[in-house]
Amino acid sequence: MTTEPHPPALAGRREWTALGVLMLPLLLVSMDVSVLYFAIPAISADLEPNAAQQLWIFDIYGFVLAGLLMTMGSLGDRIGRRRLLLAGAAAFGTASLVAAYAGSAGTLIAARAVLGIGGATLMPSTMALVRTMFTDPGQRTKAIGVWSGVMTAGIALGSVMSGVLVEHFWWGSVFLVNLPAMLLLLVLGPFLLPESRNPRPGRFDWLSVPVSMAAVLPVIYGLKELASQGWNVRYVMSVTLGLLFAALFAHRQRTTVSPLISPELFRCRGFTPAVVLNLVAAFGMMGSAYFTTQYIQSVLDKGPLEAALWSLLPSVPIGLAAPVSAQLVRRGVPRAYVVGAGFAVSACGYVMLALAGTDSLWLLLAACAVLACGIVAVMSLVADLALSAAPVEKAGAASSLLETGTEFGGALSMAFLGSIGTAVYRHEIPASPAPARETLGGALAVADRLPERAGDALATAAREAFTSGMHAAAVTGAVLLTVAAAAAMVTLRRVQVPENAGRADQLSPSGA
């Protein structure tokens, strides 16, 4: 890679305004992951879905999103990231309107599937466009930090927004809020956003699309079911099947003339460590959320909306994490040390979580804030590194790999740390009816049906057992993130962000 003969052009008001426009759909796409948390009861009462339909209403969005990320990232590199973004925004807005007024469970499931398709186009396209709009390394680091913060905040805001809207309006309102942002993007996007694509993309490898989905979906499904249902040969086989297809997908990418995901990406210095560290960071984030949401609701006995509002508090300091880490890197602190410190801070958050008792709301919220700040700092810096290391013409594919890794990291975390917590819970819960031995929610339901003294004793024992399980998972998470901190400082020590990343002359002729 040649050295840039002159400093990259600084982004101006237009680029920063465009970033603000991009963040609105990104916020809504991330919110849609959790937006049905409080709307499901109202949907069930209105549409009367059966058990399988209710499950698909909730899960189909995330499954389609995860399965199509790599496809859409590669497609954007070929047809143009702005073009794909605007097409995705139109699909997302249309599907939101259909979902809001769905008259049957089948219609809502189909609309949620289209929302997943739209989300899969929006997420890698927004990150890839940030990569091409901000050519100055310092500005790009700051912009990607904003991207990471908005993405994290959206997941937290989704559940709260759904609770507020369902309380004051009907359940369809949780989808209608998507329309103004998508309309704004469709109106302003063509004027503010530059078009960029790979000038020599080659043929699109359609055969890799179903193979990639067969690699991603069974693994995500199996890991999520293992986390919620416990060990079962069916879910293990699902993960195994996905891994076999992943091996087939990797083989095809190495041997086909025009791969969906070019193996050259993994030969870019710093790209592979960044993708792996991003996966580990997602592991750390989702593992804590799996326990803390249940803790606030079931251990502290908070109502769903109250629990969601409390869970927003740790999000307040997250907005500072990415800018502070970016500023440290700009002032000359080696990226390896800042990323390592981010993992170390997150490990401290897990240690704080391990100290929480059965009545430790403020300690738990502080632990979540510390953990999330460290993780967001890590994810923003490694995303910047991965996108800077990758050739600009493959920015969409690079973005999609980062986000697919995030999905894998979250699912793996819930399965692994969730299994540890469940094992400790079952070991510590006293002899009791089967539902009480399976989950804390089951134990509390059984306790409500028992005589007062026996019910109180079971509820107390179950809450203590769950907290012990959370402690064991937190200690495990702290150890893993400490190892990640050391690994980051070793693997990133000699990696530098290329100064010529995102040059205008590397874009297609249509770039503007």
C-alpha positions in Angstrom: 0.0 0.0 0.0 1.4 3.3 -1.1 1.8 6.3 1.2 -0.6 9.2 0.8 1.3 12.1 -0.7 -0.9 14.7 1.0 -3.2 14.7 4.0 -6.7 13.3 3.5 -9.4 15.9 3.0 -11.3 16.8 6.1 -15.0 16.2 6.3 -17.2 19.3 6.4 -20.7 20.3 7.4 -22.2 18.2 4.6 -20.6 15.0 5.7 -21.5 15.5 9.4 -25.1 16.3 8.5 -25.1 13.2 6.3 -23.9 11.2 9.3 -26.8 12.5 11.4 -29.2 11.4 8.7 -27.6 8.0 8.6 -27.9 7.5 12.3 -31.7 7.8 12.4 -32.4 4.6 10.4 -29.5 2.9 12.2 -31.1 3.7 15.5 -34.5 2.3 14.4 -33.0 -0.8 12.9 -31.2 -1.6 16.2 -34.4 -0.7 18.1 -36.4 -3.2 16.1 -34.4 -6.0 17.7 -36.1 -5.3 21.1 -39.2 -3.2 20.1 -41.7 -6.1 20.6 -40.7 -6.8 24.2 -43.8 -5.1 25.6 -46.0 -5.2 22.4 -46.3 -9.0 22.2 -49.1 -9.3 24.8 -51.2 -6.7 22.9 -50.4 -8.4 19.6 -51.4 -11.8 21.0 -54.7 -10.4 22.3 -55.5 -8.8 18.9 -54.2 -11.3 16.3 -54.4 -14.4 18.5 -51.3 -16.2 17.1 -50.6 -19.7 18.1 -47.4 -20.5 20.0 -45.3 -21.1 16.9 -46.5 -17.9 15.2 -45.8 -15.8 18.3 -42.3 -17.2 18.4 -41.8 -16.3 14.7 -43.2 -12.8 15.2 -40.5 -12.1 17.7 -37.5 -14.0 16.1 -37.9 -13.8 12.4 -36.5 -10.2 12.2 -33.2 -11.1 13.9 -32.8 -14.4 11.9 -33.3 -12.8 8.5 -31.1 -9.8 9.5 -28.2 -12.1 10.6 -28.6 -14.4 7.6 -28.4 -11.7 5.0 -25.8 -9.3 6.4 -22.9 -10.8 4.3 -25.0 -11.0 1.2 -26.2 -7.4 1.5 -22.7 -6.0 2.3 -21.3 -7.7 -0.8 -24.2 -6.5 -2.9 -23.7 -2.9 -1.8 -20.1 -3.1 -2.9 -21.3 -4.1 -6.4 -24.4 -2.0 -7.1 -23.6 1.0 -4.9 -23.9 1.5 -1.1 -26.2 4.5 -1.4 -28.4 2.8 -3.9 -28.8 -0.3 -1.6 -29.3 1.9 1.5 -32.2 3.8 -0.2 -33.7 0.6 -1.5 -33.5 -0.8 2.0 -35.0 2.3 3.5 -38.0 2.0 1.1 -38.5 -1.6 2.0 -38.1 -1.0 5.7 -40.6 1.8 5.7 -43.1 -0.1 3.6 -42.8 -3.2 5.8 -43.3 -1.0 8.9 -46.5 0.3 7.5 -47.8 -3.2 6.7 -46.7 -4.5 10.1 -48.5 -1.6 11.9 -51.9 -2.5 10.3 -51.4 -6.3 10.0 -54.7 -8.1 10.3 -53.3 -11.5 10.9 -50.3 -13.2 12.5 -49.1 -14.4 9.1 -49.1 -10.9 7.6 -47.1 -9.6 10.6 -44.6 -12.4 10.3 -44.1 -11.7 6.6 -43.7 -7.9 7.4 -41.2 -8.6 10.1 -39.2 -10.8 7.6 -39.1 -7.9 5.1 -38.0 -5.6 8.0 -35.1 -8.0 8.5 -34.2 -7.8 4.8 -34.3 -4.0 5.0 -32.3 -4.0 8.2 -29.6 -6.2 6.5 -29.2 -3.6 3.8 -29.2 -0.6 6.1 -26.6 -1.8 8.7 -23.6 -2.5 6.5 -24.4 0.3 4.1 -24.4 2.9 6.8 -21.0 1.8 8.1 -19.5 1.5 4.6 -20.7 5.0 3.8 -19.2 6.4 7.0 -15.9 4.7 5.8 -16.0 6.5 2.5 -17.3 9.9 3.7 -14.7 10.4 6.4 -11.2 10.0 4.8 -9.3 11.6 7.7 -8.4 8.9 10.2 -9.2 11.0 13.2 -12.6 12.0 11.9 -13.3 8.5 10.8 -12.6 7.1 14.2 -14.9 9.7 15.8 -17.7 9.0 13.2 -17.5 5.2 13.7 -17.6 5.8 17.5 -20.9 7.7 16.9 -22.1 4.7 14.8 -21.2 2.2 17.6 -22.9 4.4 20.3 -26.1 4.8 18.4 -26.2 1.1 17.6 -25.9 0.1 21.3 -28.3 2.8 22.5 -31.0 1.6 20.0 -31.1 -1.8 21.5 -31.7 -0.3 24.9 -34.2 2.2 23.7 -36.3 -0.3 21.8 -37.9 -2.0 24.8 -38.6 1.3 26.6 -40.1 2.9 23.5 -42.4 -0.1 23.0 -43.6 0.0 26.6 -44.4 3.7 26.4 -46.2 3.5 23.0 -48.2 0.4 23.9 -49.3 2.1 27.1 -50.7 5.1 25.3 -51.5 3.9 21.8 -52.1 0.6 20.0 -49.4 -2.0 19.3 -49.0 -0.9 15.6 -47.5 2.4 16.8 -44.2 0.7 17.5 -43.8 0.2 13.8 -45.1 3.6 12.6 -42.3 5.5 14.4 -40.0 4.1 11.7 -41.7 6.0 8.9 -40.5 9.6 9.5 -36.9 8.6 9.7 -37.0 6.4 6.6 -38.8 9.2 4.7 -36.2 11.7 5.8 -33.5 9.4 4.5 -35.2 8.9 1.2 -35.6 12.6 0.7 -32.1 13.8 1.9 -30.0 10.8 1.1 -29.6 11.4 -2.7 -28.4 14.9 -1.9 -26.1 14.4 1.1 -24.7 10.9 0.6 -22.0 10.0 -1.9 -22.4 7.0 -4.1 -19.5 4.5 -3.8 -19.0 1.0 -5.1 -16.3 -1.4 -6.2 -15.2 -0.3 -9.7 -14.3 -3.9 -10.6 -16.7 -6.1 -8.6 -16.8 -9.2 -10.8 -19.9 -11.4 -11.1 -22.2 -11.8 -8.1 -21.9 -15.3 -6.7 -25.5 -16.2 -6.2 -24.7 -19.7 -5.0 -22.9 -18.4 -2.0 -26.0 -16.6 -0.8 -28.0 -19.7 0.4 -24.7 -21.3 1.6 -23.9 -18.3 3.7 -27.5 -18.3 5.2 -27.2 -22.0 5.9 -23.9 -21.3 7.7 -25.3 -18.4 9.8 -28.9 -19.3 10.7 -28.6 -22.8 12.2 -25.7 -21.6 14.4 -27.6 -18.5 15.6 -30.8 -20.6 16.1 -29.0 -23.4 17.9 -27.1 -21.1 20.3 -30.2 -19.1 21.2 -32.2 -22.2 21.9 -29.4 -23.7 24.0 -29.4 -20.5 26.0 -33.2 -20.5 26.6 -34.1 -24.2 26.6 -30.9 -25.8 27.8 -28.8 -28.6 26.3 -30.7 -30.6 23.7 -29.3 -32.8 20.9 -31.5 -31.1 18.4 -29.9 -27.7 19.1 -26.4 -29.1 19.1 -27.1 -30.7 15.7 -28.3 -27.3 14.5 -25.0 -25.7 15.5 -23.0 -28.6 14.0 -24.9 -28.3 10.7 -24.3 -24.6 10.5 -20.6 -25.1 11.1 -20.4 -27.6 8.3 -22.0 -25.1 6.0 -19.6 -22.5 7.3 -16.7 -24.7 6.2 -18.3 -25.2 2.8 -18.8 -21.4 2.5 -15.2 -20.7 3.4 -14.1 -23.3 0.8 -16.2 -21.7 -1.9 -14.9 -18.2 -1.1 -11.3 -19.5 -1.5 -11.9 -21.3 -4.8 -14.5 -19.2 -6.7 -13.4 -16.5 -9.2 -15.6 -13.8 -7.7 -16.3 -14.6 -4.1 -19.1 -13.1 -2.0 -16.6 -12.4 0.8 -13.1 -12.0 -0.6 -10.3 -14.0 1.3 -8.1 -11.0 0.6 -9.9 -9.2 3.5 -8.3 -11.6 6.0 -4.9 -10.9 4.6 -5.2 -7.2 5.3 -3.1 -6.3 8.3 -5.2 -5.9 11.4 -8.5 -7.0 9.8 -8.8 -10.5 11.3 -7.8 -9.5 14.9 -10.3 -6.6 14.7 -13.2 -8.9 13.6 -12.3 -11.5 16.3 -12.0 -8.8 19.0 -15.3 -7.3 17.9 -16.9 -10.8 18.3 -15.5 -11.0 21.8 -16.8 -7.6 22.7 -20.3 -8.6 21.6 -19.9 -11.7 23.7 -19.2 -9.5 26.7 -22.1 -7.1 26.1 -24.8 -9.7 25.5 -23.7 -12.0 28.3 -24.3 -9.4 30.9 -27.7 -8.3 29.4 -28.9 -11.9 29.6 -28.7 -11.8 33.4 -29.2 -8.1 34.2 -32.6 -7.9 32.5 -33.9 -10.9 34.5 -32.3 -9.7 37.7 -34.1 -6.3 37.6 -37.4 -7.8 36.8 -37.4 -11.1 38.7 -34.9 -10.7 41.5 -35.8 -7.1 42.3 -39.4 -7.6 41.4 -39.7 -4.6 39.1 -42.5 -4.3 36.5 -41.5 -4.6 32.8 -41.7 -0.9 32.0 -40.1 0.1 35.3 -37.3 -2.4 34.6 -36.8 -1.1 31.1 -36.6 2.5 32.4 -34.0 1.5 35.1 -32.0 -0.3 32.4 -31.7 2.9 30.5 -29.5 4.6 33.2 -26.3 2.7 32.2 -26.8 4.0 28.7 -26.2 7.6 29.8 -22.3 7.4 30.1 -22.0 5.2 27.0 -22.2 8.3 24.8 -18.8 9.4 26.2 -17.0 6.1 25.8 -16.4 6.1 22.1 -15.4 9.8 21.8 -13.0 9.5 24.8 -11.3 6.4 23.3 -11.1 8.1 19.9 -9.5 11.2 21.4 -6.9 9.1 23.2 -5.9 7.4 20.0 -5.7 10.8 18.2 -3.4 12.1 21.0 -1.0 9.3 20.3 -2.0 6.6 22.8 -1.4 3.3 20.9 -4.7 1.7 19.8 -3.6 -1.6 21.2 -3.4 -0.1 24.7 -6.8 1.7 24.4 -8.6 -1.4 23.2 -6.9 -3.5 25.9 -7.9 -0.9 28.5 -11.5 -1.1 27.2 -11.6 -4.8 27.7 -10.0 -4.4 31.2 -12.7 -1.8 32.1 -15.4 -4.2 31.0 -13.8 -7.0 33.0 -14.1 -4.7 36.0 -17.8 -4.3 35.2 -18.2 -8.1 35.4 -16.3 -8.1 38.7 -18.8 -5.6 40.1 -21.6 -7.7 38.8 -20.2 -10.7 40.7 -20.5 -8.6 43.9 -24.2 -7.8 43.5 -26.5 -9.3 46.1 -30.2 -10.0 45.8 -31.0 -6.3 46.5 -28.2 -4.4 44.8 -29.9 -2.2 42.1 -27.4 0.6 42.1 -24.4 -1.7 42.1 -25.9 -3.6 39.2 -26.6 -0.4 37.2 -23.0 0.8 37.9 -21.6 -2.5 36.8 -23.6 -2.4 33.6 -22.4 1.2 32.9 -18.8 0.3 33.4 -19.1 -2.8 31.3 -20.9 -1.1 28.5 -18.5 1.8 28.4 -15.5 -0.5 28.0 -17.3 -2.6 25.3 -18.4 0.4 23.2 -14.9 1.9 23.4 -13.5 -1.5 22.1 -16.1 -2.0 19.4 -15.7 1.6 18.0 -11.9 1.3 17.7 -11.8 -2.2 16.3 -14.6 -1.4 13.8 -12.5 1.6 12.7 -9.4 -0.6 12.4 -11.2 -3.3 10.4 -12.7 -0.7 7.9 -9.5 1.2 7.6 -7.5 -2.0 7.0 -9.9 -3.3 4.3 -9.7 -1.9 0.7 -12.3 0.8 0.3 -14.0 -1.1 -2.6 -14.8 -3.9 -0.1 -16.1 -1.7 2.7 -19.6 -3.2 2.5 -18.3 -6.8 2.8 -16.0 -5.7 5.7 -18.9 -4.0 7.5 -21.1 -7.1 7.1 -18.4 -9.4 8.5 -18.1 -7.2 11.6 -21.9 -7.2 12.1 -22.2 -10.9 11.5 -19.5 -11.5 14.1 -21.5 -9.3 16.5 -24.5 -11.6 16.0 -22.4 -14.7 16.6 -20.8 -13.2 19.6 -24.1 -12.3 21.2 -25.6 -15.7 20.6 -22.5 -17.6 21.8 -22.5 -15.5 24.9 -26.1 -16.2 25.8 -25.5 -19.9 25.2 -22.2 -20.2 27.1 -22.7 -17.8 30.0 -26.4 -18.7 30.2 -25.5 -22.4 30.5 -23.1 -21.6 33.4 -25.8 -19.5 35.2 -28.4 -22.2 34.6 -26.2 -25.0 35.9 -25.4 -23.1 39.1 -29.1 -22.2 39.5 -30.2 -25.8 39.2 -27.5 -27.0 41.6 -28.5 -24.5 44.3 -32.3 -24.5 44.0 -33.8 -26.9 46.6 -35.9 -29.9 45.7 -39.0 -28.4 44.1 -41.4 -28.9 41.2 -39.9 -29.2 37.8 -40.7 -25.6 36.5 -39.0 -24.1 39.6 -35.8 -26.0 38.8 -35.7 -24.8 35.2 -35.8 -21.0 35.5 -36.3 -18.2 38.0 -39.5 -17.2 36.3 -40.8 -20.8 36.7 -39.9 -20.8 40.3 -41.7 -17.5 41.0 -44.8 -18.8 39.2 -44.8 -21.9 41.3 -44.2 -19.8 44.5 -47.3 -17.8 43.7 -49.5 -20.9 43.9 -48.0 -22.2 47.2 -49.1 -21.2 50.7 -47.6 -17.9 51.8 -44.7 -19.2 53.9 -43.7 -21.9 51.5 -44.0 -19.6 48.5 -41.9 -16.9 50.1 -39.2 -19.5 51.0 -39.1 -20.9 47.4 -39.0 -17.4 45.9 -36.2 -16.3 48.2 -34.2 -19.5 47.4 -34.8 -19.1 43.7 -33.6 -15.5 43.7 -30.5 -16.4 45.6 -29.8 -19.3 43.3 -30.2 -17.1 40.2 -27.9 -14.5 41.7 -25.3 -17.2 42.4 -25.6 -18.3 38.8 -25.1 -14.7 37.7 -22.0 -14.5 39.9 -20.5 -17.6 38.3 -21.2 -16.3 34.8 -19.8 -12.8 35.7 -16.5 -14.3 37.0 -16.2 -16.3 33.8 -16.9 -13.2 31.8 -14.3 -11.2 33.7 -11.7 -13.9 33.1 -12.4 -14.0 29.4 -12.4 -10.3 28.9 -9.1 -10.1 30.9 -7.6 -12.6 28.4 -9.0 -10.5 25.6 -7.4 -7.4 27.0 -4.0 -9.1 26.9 -4.6 -10.6 23.4 -5.6 -7.1 22.1 -2.4 -5.5 23.3 -0.3 -8.3 21.7 -2.1 -8.6 18.4 -2.7 -4.9 17.8 0.7 -3.7 19.0 2.2 -3.3 15.6 -1.0 -2.6 13.6 -1.4 0.9 12.3 -4.4 2.5 10.6 -3.5 3.3 7.0 -3.4 7.0 6.4 -4.8 6.7 2.8 -7.9 4.7 3.7 -10.9 6.0 1.9 -9.2 8.0 -0.8 -11.6 9.5 -3.3 -9.6 8.1 -6.2 -10.3 4.6 -4.9 -14.0 5.0 -5.3 -16.1 4.3 -8.4 -16.5 7.1 -10.9 -19.9 7.8 -9.4 -18.5 8.6 -6.0 -19.1 12.2 -5.1 
